[in-house]
Structures are given as structure tokens and as C-alpha cells.
Amino acid sequence: MSTSWRSASSASPPPGGWSSFSGWRSGTRQARTHGKAIIRLLKRAIAREIFRYLTTPVTVPDVSDLRPARQAKNLALTTVAEHFGVWPAVISCIERGTRRDDNLADAYQDWLRAA
């Protein structure tokens, strides 16, 4: 009583009949194109955001007065660095404008005004 794979697979149709499987391939193709459309929209959104960041001017705080103010108060770099818990090189880079850390620069300016 062996049944071949043909008779076992064709014994009973799935619920809804075989006609429900007729659009399977076209549905898969539509899903693929829909996925491509989503990727295209995401790329456009990323491009718009990058363009906005590149074309919007950013205000940079003026740090040219930090070094003269520190030197006028006879403060060493190490003293300032120890107060803020950073390396002296970080303070030097901020004073020269080669490193940008707006929070530290603002705190440094406030500290120099108070000292």
C-alpha cells in the first residue's frame, strides 16, 4: 500500500482551493518592488537630511579669549585641566581652536569669569 508522492500531494486541495496559489508569484514580485521603493524613499530621506546639515550654517562659539584670560589670571594649564578633570592637552586644543567641545568651552569661560 505504498503511495507515490504524486497521489499523496494531490489527494486533497488546500482550504480555499488551488486557485488561491495562482497569484503567489506576482505577489512576491510586488513585495520585492515594494521593498525597493521603501529603500529608494529611505535613501532620499537620508540625502535630504545630509544636504540640510551641509548647507545649514553652524554658529561656533568664540574661544579666542580663553588663553589670554587664563594667562591674565596667572593660571597654569594643569590647574585648569585638574579643575575640569581632563588632560592639559585638551584645554590647550580648546584654547587654540583645534578641538571643539562647546560644553567644556562654555564651562571654561564661565569659570574664568568667576575666578
N, CA, C and O atoms as a printed pandas DataFrame, in Angstrom:
     atom_number atom_name residue_name chain_id  residue_number  x_coord  y_coord  z_coord
0              1         N          MET        A               1    0.813   -1.175    0.000
1              2        CA          MET        A               1    0.000    0.000    0.000
2              3         C          MET        A               1    0.870    1.258    0.000
3              4         O          MET        A               1    0.647    2.187    0.776
4              5         N          SER        A               2    1.813    1.264   -0.839
5              6        CA          SER        A               2    2.664    2.432   -0.935
6              7         C          SER        A               2    2.019    3.455   -1.868
7              8         O          SER        A               2    1.511    3.122   -2.938
8              9         N          THR        A               3    2.056    4.677   -1.436
9             10        CA          THR        A               3    1.514    5.750   -2.264
10            11         C          THR        A               3    2.688    6.579   -2.772
11            12         O          THR        A               3    3.651    6.848   -2.054
12            13         N          SER        A               4    2.576    6.954   -3.977
13            14        CA          SER        A               4    3.646    7.778   -4.533
14            15         C          SER        A               4    3.467    9.217   -4.060
15            16         O          SER        A               4    2.423    9.575   -3.515
16            17         N          TRP        A               5    4.457   10.010   -4.264
17            18        CA          TRP        A               5    4.395   11.397   -3.826
18            19         C          TRP        A               5    3.335   12.174   -4.594
19            20         O          TRP        A               5    2.799   13.161   -4.090
20            21         N          ARG        A               6    3.028   11.731   -5.822
21            22        CA          ARG        A               6    2.004   12.410   -6.605
22            23         C          ARG        A               6    0.620   12.209   -6.005
23            24         O          ARG        A               6   -0.156   13.156   -5.881
24            25         N          SER        A               7    0.327   11.011   -5.647
25            26        CA          SER        A               7   -1.012   10.752   -5.124
26            27         C          SER        A               7   -1.183   11.362   -3.731
27            28         O          SER        A               7   -2.285   11.774   -3.371
28            29         N          ALA        A               8   -0.095   11.424   -2.939
29            30        CA          ALA        A               8   -0.207   11.993   -1.600
30            31         C          ALA        A               8   -0.371   13.511   -1.664
31            32         O          ALA        A               8   -1.116   14.082   -0.869
32            33         N          SER        A               9    0.317   14.175   -2.604
33            34        CA          SER        A               9    0.234   15.628   -2.665
34            35         C          SER        A               9   -1.038   16.104   -3.341
35            36         O          SER        A               9   -1.505   17.211   -3.073
36            37         N          SER        A              10   -1.604   15.285   -4.212
37            38        CA          SER        A              10   -2.799   15.724   -4.911
38            39         C          SER        A              10   -4.061   15.153   -4.294
39            40         O          SER        A              10   -5.140   15.259   -4.877
40            41         N          ALA        A              11   -3.939   14.551   -3.124
41            42        CA          ALA        A              11   -5.084   13.904   -2.513
42            43         C          ALA        A              11   -6.143   14.915   -2.095
43            44         O          ALA        A              11   -7.324   14.715   -2.376
44            45         N          SER        A              12   -5.755   15.969   -1.448
45            46        CA          SER        A              12   -6.765   16.931   -1.007
46            47         C          SER        A              12   -6.258   18.343   -1.256
47            48         O          SER        A              12   -5.126   18.666   -0.896
48            49         N          PRO        A              13   -7.063   19.170   -1.854
49            50        CA          PRO        A              13   -6.635   20.542   -2.099
50            51         C          PRO        A              13   -6.608   21.333   -0.792
51            52         O          PRO        A              13   -7.300   20.978    0.162
52            53         N          PRO        A              14   -5.834   22.374   -0.746
53            54        CA          PRO        A              14   -5.779   23.190    0.464
54            55         C          PRO        A              14   -7.103   23.922    0.666
55            56         O          PRO        A              14   -7.886   24.058   -0.274
56            57         N          PRO        A              15   -7.353   24.388    1.870
57            58        CA          PRO        A              15   -8.592   25.138    2.086
58            59         C          PRO        A              15   -8.621   26.366    1.191
59            60         O          PRO        A              15   -7.641   27.110    1.137
60            61         N          GLY        A              16   -9.693   26.587    0.507
61            62        CA          GLY        A              16   -9.793   27.690   -0.435
62            63         C          GLY        A              16   -9.479   27.252   -1.849
63            64         O          GLY        A              16   -9.685   28.018   -2.790
64            65         N          GLY        A              17   -8.986   26.037   -2.020
65            66        CA          GLY        A              17   -8.724   25.504   -3.353
66            67         C          GLY        A              17   -7.367   25.912   -3.884
67            68         O          GLY        A              17   -6.646   26.716   -3.293
68            69         N          TRP        A              18   -7.047   25.312   -5.041
69            70        CA          TRP        A              18   -5.764   25.581   -5.671
70            71         C          TRP        A              18   -5.705   26.982   -6.274
71            72         O          TRP        A              18   -4.613   27.485   -6.538
72            73         N          SER        A              19   -6.819   27.604   -6.492
73            74        CA          SER        A              19   -6.818   28.922   -7.122
74            75         C          SER        A              19   -6.202   29.984   -6.210
75            76         O          SER        A              19   -5.782   31.037   -6.690
76            77         N          SER        A              20   -6.143   29.723   -4.913
77            78        CA          SER        A              20   -5.549   30.710   -4.012
78            79         C          SER        A              20   -4.043   30.822   -4.205
79            80         O          SER        A              20   -3.439   31.806   -3.777
80            81         N          PHE        A              21   -3.430   29.833   -4.839
81            82        CA          PHE        A              21   -1.987   29.859   -5.061
82            83         C          PHE        A              21   -1.613   30.476   -6.405
83            84         O          PHE        A              21   -0.427   30.588   -6.715
84            85         N          SER        A              22   -2.587   30.875   -7.202
85            86        CA          SER        A              22   -2.278   31.357   -8.541
86            87         C          SER        A              22   -1.533   32.692   -8.527
87            88         O          SER        A              22   -0.714   32.940   -9.412
88            89         N          GLY        A              23   -1.795   33.546   -7.556
89            90        CA          GLY        A              23   -1.139   34.852   -7.530
90            91         C          GLY        A              23    0.114   34.895   -6.673
91            92         O          GLY        A              23    0.606   35.980   -6.361
92            93         N          TRP        A              24    0.636   33.756   -6.290
93            94        CA          TRP        A              24    1.782   33.725   -5.378
94            95         C          TRP        A              24    2.994   34.401   -5.993
95            96         O          TRP        A              24    3.653   35.211   -5.341
96            97         N          ARG        A              25    3.291   34.074   -7.240
97            98        CA          ARG        A              25    4.478   34.651   -7.867
98            99         C          ARG        A              25    4.331   36.154   -8.081
99           100         O          ARG        A              25    5.273   36.905   -7.823
100          101         N          SER        A              26    3.201   36.593   -8.533
101          102        CA          SER        A              26    3.028   38.022   -8.751
102          103         C          SER        A              26    3.043   38.777   -7.423
103          104         O          SER        A              26    3.536   39.904   -7.366
104          105         N          GLY        A              27    2.521   38.186   -6.368
105          106        CA          GLY        A              27    2.566   38.817   -5.056
106          107         C          GLY        A              27    3.988   38.956   -4.553
107          108         O          GLY        A              27    4.328   39.963   -3.932
108          109         N          THR        A              28    4.822   37.964   -4.810
109          110        CA          THR        A              28    6.220   38.031   -4.405
110          111         C          THR        A              28    6.938   39.123   -5.176
111          112         O          THR        A              28    7.763   39.840   -4.611
112          113         N          ARG        A              29    6.632   39.258   -6.469
113          114        CA          ARG        A              29    7.247   40.296   -7.277
114          115         C          ARG        A              29    6.826   41.678   -6.772
115          116         O          ARG        A              29    7.643   42.597   -6.711
116          117         N          GLN        A              30    5.568   41.818   -6.417
117          118        CA          GLN        A              30    5.091   43.090   -5.893
118          119         C          GLN        A              30    5.763   43.411   -4.565
119          120         O          GLN        A              30    6.089   44.567   -4.294
120          121         N          ALA        A              31    5.968   42.404   -3.749
121          122        CA          ALA        A              31    6.631   42.629   -2.471
122          123         C          ALA        A              31    8.072   43.064   -2.697
123          124         O          ALA        A              31    8.582   43.916   -1.969
124          125         N          ARG        A              32    8.733   42.493   -3.695
125          126        CA          ARG        A              32   10.108   42.896   -3.988
126          127         C          ARG        A              32   10.158   44.337   -4.464
127          128         O          ARG        A              32   11.009   45.108   -4.019
128          129         N          THR        A              33    9.259   44.706   -5.361
129          130        CA          THR        A              33    9.276   46.085   -5.849
130          131         C          THR        A              33    8.867   47.048   -4.745
131          132         O          THR        A              33    9.361   48.175   -4.693
132          133         N          HIS        A              34    7.986   46.628   -3.877
133          134        CA          HIS        A              34    7.603   47.479   -2.750
134          135         C          HIS        A              34    8.804   47.698   -1.832
135          136         O          HIS        A              34    9.008   48.803   -1.330
136          137         N          GLY        A              35    9.592   46.659   -1.613
137          138        CA          GLY        A              35   10.803   46.784   -0.794
138          139         C          GLY        A              35   11.811   47.726   -1.433
139          140         O          GLY        A              35   12.473   48.499   -0.740
140          141         N          LYS        A              36   11.928   47.661   -2.750
141          142        CA          LYS        A              36   12.840   48.564   -3.455
142          143         C          LYS        A              36   12.364   50.003   -3.330
143          144         O          LYS        A              36   13.174   50.920   -3.194
144          145         N          ALA        A              37   11.051   50.202   -3.376
145          146        CA          ALA        A              37   10.510   51.553   -3.235
146          147         C          ALA        A              37   10.793   52.106   -1.843
147          148         O          ALA        A              37   11.087   53.291   -1.687
148          149         N          ILE        A              38   10.706   51.256   -0.848
149          150        CA          ILE        A              38   10.993   51.690    0.524
150          151         C          ILE        A              38   12.456   52.094    0.651
151          152         O          ILE        A              38   12.769   53.125    1.247
152          153         N          ILE        A              39   13.346   51.289    0.095
153          154        CA          ILE        A              39   14.776   51.602    0.144
154          155         C          ILE        A              39   15.043   52.920   -0.584
155          156         O          ILE        A              39   15.822   53.743   -0.105
156          157         N          ARG        A              40   14.393   53.128   -1.755
157          158        CA          ARG        A              40   14.572   54.366   -2.507
158          159         C          ARG        A              40   14.105   55.572   -1.686
159          160         O          ARG        A              40   14.772   56.607   -1.678
160          161         N          LEU        A              41   12.971   55.448   -1.001
161          162        CA          LEU        A              41   12.472   56.541   -0.172
162          163         C          LEU        A              41   13.405   56.826    1.001
163          164         O          LEU        A              41   13.628   57.983    1.357
164          165         N          LEU        A              42   13.949   55.764    1.598
165          166        CA          LEU        A              42   14.890   55.957    2.710
166          167         C          LEU        A              42   16.163   56.652    2.236
167          168         O          LEU        A              42   16.688   57.523    2.929
168          169         N          LYS        A              43   16.658   56.276    1.068
169          170        CA          LYS        A              43   17.860   56.929    0.529
170          171         C          LYS        A              43   17.607   58.406    0.282
171          172         O          LYS        A              43   18.458   59.245    0.577
172          173         N          ARG        A              44   16.433   58.725   -0.260
173          174        CA          ARG        A              44   16.105   60.130   -0.499
174          175         C          ARG        A              44   16.019   60.913    0.802
175          176         O          ARG        A              44   16.488   62.048    0.880
176          177         N          ALA        A              45   15.419   60.307    1.825
177          178        CA          ALA        A              45   15.305   60.989    3.115
178          179         C          ALA        A              45   16.680   61.237    3.721
179          180         O          ALA        A              45   16.930   62.306    4.277
180          181         N          ILE        A              46   17.567   60.260    3.619
181          182        CA          ILE        A              46   18.924   60.423    4.142
182          183         C          ILE        A              46   19.660   61.504    3.363
183          184         O          ILE        A              46   20.369   62.320    3.953
184          185         N          ALA        A              47   19.500   61.517    2.044
185          186        CA          ALA        A              47   20.161   62.539    1.226
186          187         C          ALA        A              47   19.660   63.932    1.587
187          188         O          ALA        A              47   20.455   64.869    1.670
188          189         N          ARG        A              48   18.344   64.084    1.805
189          190        CA          ARG        A              48   17.805   65.394    2.212
190          191         C          ARG        A              48   18.378   65.835    3.541
191          192         O          ARG        A              48   18.736   67.001    3.709
192          193         N          GLU        A              49   18.470   64.909    4.494
193          194        CA          GLU        A              49   18.987   65.260    5.811
194          195         C          GLU        A              49   20.459   65.649    5.751
195          196         O          GLU        A              49   20.868   66.620    6.387
196          197         N          ILE        A              50   21.251   64.907    5.000
197          198        CA          ILE        A              50   22.675   65.234    4.862
198          199         C          ILE        A              50   22.834   66.578    4.169
199          200         O          ILE        A              50   23.675   67.381    4.572
200          201         N          PHE        A              51   22.036   66.839    3.127
201          202        CA          PHE        A              51   22.106   68.123    2.436
202          203         C          PHE        A              51   21.773   69.262    3.388
203          204         O          PHE        A              51   22.424   70.306    3.361
204          205         N          ARG        A              52   20.757   69.067    4.235
205          206        CA          ARG        A              52   20.388   70.108    5.194
206          207         C          ARG        A              52   21.525   70.374    6.174
207          208         O          ARG        A              52   21.806   71.529    6.495
208          209         N          TYR        A              53   22.180   69.319    6.652
209          210        CA          TYR        A              53   23.309   69.510    7.570
210          211         C          TYR        A              53   24.484   70.208    6.894
211          212         O          TYR        A              53   25.174   71.007    7.527
212          213         N          LEU        A              54   24.718   69.918    5.624
213          214        CA          LEU        A              54   25.842   70.516    4.917
214          215         C          LEU        A              54   25.604   71.974    4.554
215          216         O          LEU        A              54   26.559   72.746    4.464
216          217         N          THR        A              55   24.357   72.365    4.344
217          218        CA          THR        A              55   24.071   73.719    3.895
218          219         C          THR        A              55   23.624   74.659    5.003
219          220         O          THR        A              55   23.526   75.865    4.774
220          221         N          THR        A              56   23.349   74.140    6.207
221          222        CA          THR        A              56   22.924   74.992    7.306
222          223         C          THR        A              56   24.152   75.502    8.055
223          224         O          THR        A              56   24.961   74.702    8.525
224          225         N          PRO        A              57   24.301   76.818    8.173
225          226        CA          PRO        A              57   25.466   77.334    8.905
226          227         C          PRO        A              57   25.341   77.055   10.400
227          228         O          PRO        A              57   24.260   77.155   10.981
228          229         N          VAL        A              58   26.460   76.707   11.001
229          230        CA          VAL        A              58   26.509   76.394   12.419
230          231         C          VAL        A              58   27.303   77.486   13.120
231          232         O          VAL        A              58   28.397   77.844   12.685
232          233         N          THR        A              59   26.756   78.008   14.195
233          234        CA          THR        A              59   27.479   79.029   14.952
234          235         C          THR        A              59   28.492   78.354   15.861
235          236         O          THR        A              59   28.162   77.452   16.630
236          237         N          VAL        A              60   29.710   78.802   15.756
237          238        CA          VAL        A              60   30.789   78.253   16.564
238          239         C          VAL        A              60   31.129   79.280   17.636
239          240         O          VAL        A              60   31.355   80.450   17.325
240          241         N          PRO        A              61   31.167   78.854   18.898
241          242        CA          PRO        A              61   31.480   79.825   19.950
242          243         C          PRO        A              61   32.902   80.358   19.807
243          244         O          PRO        A              61   33.808   79.647   19.374
244          245         N          ASP        A              62   33.075   81.611   20.174
245          246        CA          ASP        A              62   34.376   82.258   20.083
246          247         C          ASP        A              62   35.225   81.842   21.284
247          248         O          ASP        A              62   34.860   82.091   22.433
248          249         N          VAL        A              63   36.352   81.211   21.004
249          250        CA          VAL        A              63   37.231   80.745   22.077
250          251         C          VAL        A              63   38.574   81.469   22.048
251          252         O          VAL        A              63   39.510   81.063   22.736
252          253         N          SER        A              64   38.676   82.520   21.271
253          254        CA          SER        A              64   39.956   83.216   21.152
254          255         C          SER        A              64   40.345   83.956   22.429
255          256         O          SER        A              64   41.513   84.303   22.607
256          257         N          ASP        A              65   39.383   84.202   23.319
257          258        CA          ASP        A              65   39.689   84.937   24.546
258          259         C          ASP        A              65   40.068   84.033   25.711
259          260         O          ASP        A              65   40.396   84.539   26.784
260          261         N          LEU        A              66   40.036   82.719   25.541
261          262        CA          LEU        A              66   40.303   81.809   26.662
262          263         C          LEU        A              66   41.754   81.873   27.130
263          264         O          LEU        A              66   42.018   82.044   28.320
264          265         N          ARG        A              67   42.689   81.738   26.203
265          266        CA          ARG        A              67   44.103   81.724   26.591
266          267         C          ARG        A              67   44.540   83.066   27.192
267          268         O          ARG        A              67   45.179   83.060   28.244
268          269         N          PRO        A              68   44.229   84.210   26.581
269          270        CA          PRO        A              68   44.628   85.479   27.210
270          271         C          PRO        A              68   43.985   85.681   28.588
271          272         O          PRO        A              68   44.625   86.229   29.486
272          273         N          ALA        A              69   42.740   85.251   28.767
273          274        CA          ALA        A              69   42.081   85.399   30.075
274          275         C          ALA        A              69   42.755   84.511   31.113
275          276         O          ALA        A              69   42.951   84.926   32.255
276          277         N          ARG        A              70   43.113   83.279   30.716
277          278        CA          ARG        A              70   43.805   82.377   31.656
278          279         C          ARG        A              70   45.171   82.933   32.023
279          280         O          ARG        A              70   45.554   82.915   33.192
280          281         N          GLN        A              71   45.909   83.427   31.035
281          282        CA          GLN        A              71   47.241   83.963   31.300
282          283         C          GLN        A              71   47.179   85.250   32.116
283          284         O          GLN        A              71   48.086   85.519   32.904
284          285         N          ALA        A              72   46.128   86.048   31.942
285          286        CA          ALA        A              72   45.984   87.271   32.724
286          287         C          ALA        A              72   45.742   86.967   34.198
287          288         O          ALA        A              72   46.084   87.770   35.066
288          289         N          LYS        A              73   45.154   85.810   34.478
289          290        CA          LYS        A              73   44.900   85.415   35.871
290          291         C          LYS        A              73   46.009   84.530   36.425
291          292         O          LYS        A              73   45.889   84.012   37.535
292          293         N          ASN        A              74   47.087   84.351   35.666
293          294        CA          ASN        A              74   48.247   83.539   36.063
294          295         C          ASN        A              74   47.852   82.116   36.448
295          296         O          ASN        A              74   48.304   81.593   37.466
296          297         N          LEU        A              75   47.011   81.499   35.630
297          298        CA          LEU        A              75   46.602   80.109   35.845
298          299         C          LEU        A              75   47.364   79.218   34.870
299          300         O          LEU        A              75   47.480   79.530   33.685
300          301         N          ALA        A              76   47.875   78.116   35.381
301          302        CA          ALA        A              76   48.582   77.158   34.523
302          303         C          ALA        A              76   47.571   76.240   33.833
303          304         O          ALA        A              76   46.450   76.058   34.308
304          305         N          LEU        A              77   47.990   75.669   32.710
305          306        CA          LEU        A              77   47.140   74.700   32.012
306          307         C          LEU        A              77   46.784   73.523   32.906
307          308         O          LEU        A              77   45.653   73.037   32.883
308          309         N          THR        A              78   47.744   73.069   33.687
309          310        CA          THR        A              78   47.493   71.917   34.553
310          311         C          THR        A              78   46.446   72.238   35.617
311          312         O          THR        A              78   45.659   71.370   35.996
312          313         N          THR        A              79   46.434   73.479   36.100
313          314        CA          THR        A              79   45.436   73.871   37.094
314          315         C          THR        A              79   44.032   73.808   36.497
315          316         O          THR        A              79   43.106   73.280   37.113
316          317         N          VAL        A              80   43.892   74.344   35.308
317          318        CA          VAL        A              80   42.597   74.328   34.631
318          319         C          VAL        A              80   42.186   72.897   34.301
319          320         O          VAL        A              80   41.028   72.519   34.479
320          321         N          ALA        A              81   43.141   72.105   33.820
321          322        CA          ALA        A              81   42.846   70.716   33.460
322          323         C          ALA        A              81   42.426   69.908   34.682
323          324         O          ALA        A              81   41.497   69.104   34.601
324          325         N          GLU        A              82   43.092   70.109   35.802
325          326        CA          GLU        A              82   42.712   69.388   37.020
326          327         C          GLU        A              82   41.320   69.793   37.489
327          328         O          GLU        A              82   40.555   68.958   37.972
328          329         N          HIS        A              83   40.995   71.075   37.345
329          330        CA          HIS        A              83   39.671   71.531   37.768
330          331         C          HIS        A              83   38.562   70.856   36.956
331          332         O          HIS        A              83   37.532   70.471   37.512
332          333         N          PHE        A              84   38.771   70.711   35.641
333          334        CA          PHE        A              84   37.739   70.118   34.790
334          335         C          PHE        A              84   37.893   68.613   34.614
335          336         O          PHE        A              84   37.038   67.972   34.003
336          337         N          GLY        A              85   38.961   68.049   35.136
337          338        CA          GLY        A              85   39.140   66.596   35.058
338          339         C          GLY        A              85   39.499   66.094   33.675
339          340         O          GLY        A              85   39.089   65.004   33.278
340          341         N          VAL        A              86   40.268   66.891   32.937
341          342        CA          VAL        A              86   40.712   66.479   31.607
342          343         C          VAL        A              86   42.217   66.650   31.517
343          344         O          VAL        A              86   42.836   67.201   32.428
344          345         N          TRP        A              87   42.805   66.187   30.438
345          346        CA          TRP        A              87   44.237   66.348   30.211
346          347         C          TRP        A              87   44.546   67.794   29.837
347          348         O          TRP        A              87   43.701   68.466   29.247
348          349         N          PRO        A              88   45.730   68.281   30.165
349          350        CA          PRO        A              88   46.113   69.648   29.755
350          351         C          PRO        A              88   46.095   69.841   28.237
351          352         O          PRO        A              88   45.832   70.944   27.759
352          353         N          ALA        A              89   46.369   68.796   27.491
353          354        CA          ALA        A              89   46.343   68.896   26.029
354          355         C          ALA        A              89   44.940   69.223   25.526
355          356         O          ALA        A              89   44.792   69.920   24.522
356          357         N          VAL        A              90   43.922   68.734   26.203
357          358        CA          VAL        A              90   42.541   69.026   25.806
358          359         C          VAL        A              90   42.260   70.522   25.976
359          360         O          VAL        A              90   41.668   71.150   25.099
360          361         N          ILE        A              91   42.685   71.084   27.104
361          362        CA          ILE        A              91   42.489   72.511   27.339
362          363         C          ILE        A              91   43.265   73.325   26.314
363          364         O          ILE        A              91   42.757   74.323   25.802
364          365         N          SER        A              92   44.482   72.914   26.012
365          366        CA          SER        A              92   45.290   73.618   25.027
366          367         C          SER        A              92   44.632   73.587   23.652
367          368         O          SER        A              92   44.602   74.602   22.957
368          369         N          CYS        A              93   44.108   72.433   23.258
369          370        CA          CYS        A              93   43.438   72.320   21.958
370          371         C          CYS        A              93   42.190   73.185   21.901
371          372         O          CYS        A              93   41.904   73.785   20.865
372          373         N          ILE        A              94   41.451   73.260   22.982
373          374        CA          ILE        A              94   40.255   74.111   23.011
374          375         C          ILE        A              94   40.655   75.576   22.907
375          376         O          ILE        A              94   40.014   76.347   22.193
376          377         N          GLU        A              95   41.713   75.964   23.616
377          378        CA          GLU        A              95   42.177   77.348   23.552
378          379         C          GLU        A              95   42.645   77.734   22.153
379          380         O          GLU        A              95   42.421   78.859   21.706
380          381         N          ARG        A              96   43.293   76.800   21.466
381          382        CA          ARG        A              96   43.793   77.081   20.112
382          383         C          ARG        A              96   42.711   76.932   19.052
383          384         O          ARG        A              96   42.888   77.377   17.917
384          385         N          GLY        A              97   41.605   76.315   19.410
385          386        CA          GLY        A              97   40.515   76.126   18.459
386          387         C          GLY        A              97   40.665   74.918   17.570
387          388         O          GLY        A              97   39.973   74.815   16.558
388          389         N          THR        A              98   41.554   73.991   17.918
389          390        CA          THR        A              98   41.731   72.794   17.096
390          391         C          THR        A              98   40.813   71.662   17.529
391          392         O          THR        A              98   40.648   70.691   16.791
392          393         N          ARG        A              99   40.220   71.764   18.693
393          394        CA          ARG        A              99   39.261   70.774   19.177
394          395         C          ARG        A              99   38.007   71.522   19.581
395          396         O          ARG        A              99   38.072   72.585   20.199
396          397         N          ARG        A             100   36.865   70.955   19.227
397          398        CA          ARG        A             100   35.600   71.617   19.543
398          399         C          ARG        A             100   34.843   70.807   20.591
399          400         O          ARG        A             100   34.437   69.669   20.352
400          401         N          ASP        A             101   34.667   71.415   21.740
401          402        CA          ASP        A             101   33.832   70.858   22.803
402          403         C          ASP        A             101   33.096   72.048   23.413
403          404         O          ASP        A             101   33.601   72.708   24.321
404          405         N          ASP        A             102   31.901   72.308   22.903
405          406        CA          ASP        A             102   31.171   73.513   23.286
406          407         C          ASP        A             102   30.843   73.548   24.777
407          408         O          ASP        A             102   30.919   74.601   25.408
408          409         N          ASN        A             103   30.480   72.402   25.333
409          410        CA          ASN        A             103   30.126   72.368   26.759
410          411         C          ASN        A             103   31.329   72.715   27.627
411          412         O          ASN        A             103   31.218   73.511   28.559
412          413         N          LEU        A             104   32.472   72.120   27.322
413          414        CA          LEU        A             104   33.679   72.400   28.094
414          415         C          LEU        A             104   34.136   73.841   27.885
415          416         O          LEU        A             104   34.571   74.493   28.835
416          417         N          ALA        A             105   34.043   74.343   26.664
417          418        CA          ALA        A             105   34.454   75.721   26.386
418          419         C          ALA        A             105   33.563   76.715   27.141
419          420         O          ALA        A             105   34.060   77.701   27.686
420          421         N          ASP        A             106   32.256   76.459   27.173
421          422        CA          ASP        A             106   31.351   77.347   27.914
422          423         C          ASP        A             106   31.631   77.294   29.412
423          424         O          ASP        A             106   31.660   78.325   30.083
424          425         N          ALA        A             107   31.837   76.083   29.931
425          426        CA          ALA        A             107   32.141   75.950   31.362
426          427         C          ALA        A             107   33.478   76.620   31.690
427          428         O          ALA        A             107   33.628   77.232   32.748
428          429         N          TYR        A             108   34.441   76.501   30.784
429          430        CA          TYR        A             108   35.754   77.113   30.967
430          431         C          TYR        A             108   35.628   78.634   30.983
431          432         O          TYR        A             108   36.227   79.293   31.832
432          433         N          GLN        A             109   34.854   79.200   30.053
433          434        CA          GLN        A             109   34.652   80.652   30.038
434          435         C          GLN        A             109   33.963   81.128   31.318
435          436         O          GLN        A             109   34.362   82.136   31.900
436          437         N          ASP        A             110   32.939   80.410   31.752
437          438        CA          ASP        A             110   32.230   80.789   32.983
438          439         C          ASP        A             110   33.168   80.723   34.187
439          440         O          ASP        A             110   33.128   81.586   35.063
440          441         N          TRP        A             111   34.009   79.696   34.222
441          442        CA          TRP        A             111   34.940   79.514   35.342
442          443         C          TRP        A             111   35.975   80.635   35.359
443          444         O          TRP        A             111   36.340   81.135   36.424
444          445         N          LEU        A             112   36.451   81.031   34.164
445          446        CA          LEU        A             112   37.431   82.130   34.103
446          447         C          LEU        A             112   36.816   83.460   34.519
447          448         O          LEU        A             112   37.487   84.276   35.151
448          449         N          ARG        A             113   35.565   83.690   34.179
449          450        CA          ARG        A             113   34.902   84.926   34.598
450          451         C          ARG        A             113   34.697   84.965   36.107
451          452         O          ARG        A             113   34.790   86.027   36.721
452          453         N          ALA        A             114   34.417   83.808   36.706
453          454        CA          ALA        A             114   34.159   83.738   38.146
454          455         C          ALA        A             114   35.455   83.782   38.949
455          456         O          ALA        A             114   35.465   84.264   40.082
456          457         N          ALA        A             115   36.551   83.281   38.372
457          458        CA          ALA        A             115   37.808   83.196   39.121
458          459         C          ALA        A             115   38.497   84.525   39.260
459          460         O          ALA        A             115   39.566   84.607   39.866
